[in-house]
Amino acid sequence: MTAALPKGSAAALSRSLRVYHGDHARNRAMDALYGRFLREGDLAFDIGAHVGDRTSSFRRLGARVVALEPQ
């Protein structure tokens, strides 16, 4: 099934992905923060995952992730 995005949504999503996934310094800082709590093979839950920036960090750290985004 495919669905059309509301007008302007594609541009907004593209911007969010650049902001949340394209900043390598931010990614390193998130990995350093979450690396204090997660180890390879741990199970992490990302509730309210938005565009998945924390999910990506958890995966870079080797955790298994369950990500939920209700919208």
C-alpha positions as CSV (number, residue, x, y, z in Angstrom):
1,M,0.0,0.0,0.0
2,T,1.3,3.4,-0.8
3,A,0.0,6.7,0.5
4,A,0.6,10.3,-0.7
5,L,2.2,12.6,1.8
6,P,0.5,15.9,2.7
7,K,1.9,18.8,0.8
8,G,5.3,19.9,2.2
9,S,5.7,16.6,4.2
10,A,8.5,15.2,2.0
11,A,10.6,18.4,2.4
12,A,10.0,18.4,6.2
13,L,11.0,14.7,6.5
14,S,14.1,15.3,4.4
15,R,15.1,18.2,6.7
16,S,14.5,16.1,9.8
17,L,16.6,13.3,8.5
18,R,19.5,15.7,7.7
19,V,19.2,17.3,11.2
20,Y,18.9,14.1,13.2
21,H,21.1,11.7,11.1
22,G,23.5,14.0,9.2
23,D,25.4,15.6,12.1
24,H,28.3,13.3,12.9
25,A,29.4,15.2,16.0
26,R,25.9,14.8,17.4
27,N,25.9,11.1,16.6
28,R,29.3,10.7,18.4
29,A,27.9,12.5,21.4
30,M,24.8,10.4,21.5
31,D,26.9,7.2,21.2
32,A,29.1,8.3,24.1
33,L,26.0,9.1,26.2
34,Y,24.1,5.9,25.5
35,G,27.3,3.8,25.5
36,R,27.4,4.3,29.3
37,F,24.2,2.3,29.6
38,L,24.1,-0.1,26.6
39,R,26.3,-3.0,25.7
40,E,26.5,-5.1,22.6
41,G,23.5,-7.5,22.6
42,D,21.4,-5.5,25.1
43,L,17.8,-5.0,24.3
44,A,16.7,-1.3,24.1
45,F,13.3,0.2,23.6
46,D,12.9,3.5,21.8
47,I,9.4,4.6,22.6
48,G,8.4,7.6,20.5
49,A,11.2,6.9,18.0
50,H,10.4,9.9,15.7
51,V,12.9,9.6,12.8
52,G,15.1,7.0,14.6
53,D,18.1,8.9,15.7
54,R,18.3,7.2,19.0
55,T,17.5,3.9,17.4
56,S,20.5,4.4,15.1
57,S,22.7,5.2,18.1
58,F,21.6,2.0,19.9
59,R,22.3,-0.1,16.8
60,R,25.7,1.5,16.3
61,L,26.4,0.3,19.9
62,G,25.4,-3.2,19.0
63,A,22.1,-3.3,20.9
64,R,18.9,-5.0,19.7
65,V,16.2,-2.4,19.4
66,V,12.4,-2.3,19.5
67,A,11.4,1.1,18.2
68,L,7.8,2.4,18.3
69,E,6.5,5.6,16.8
70,P,2.7,6.0,17.0
71,Q,2.4,8.7,14.4
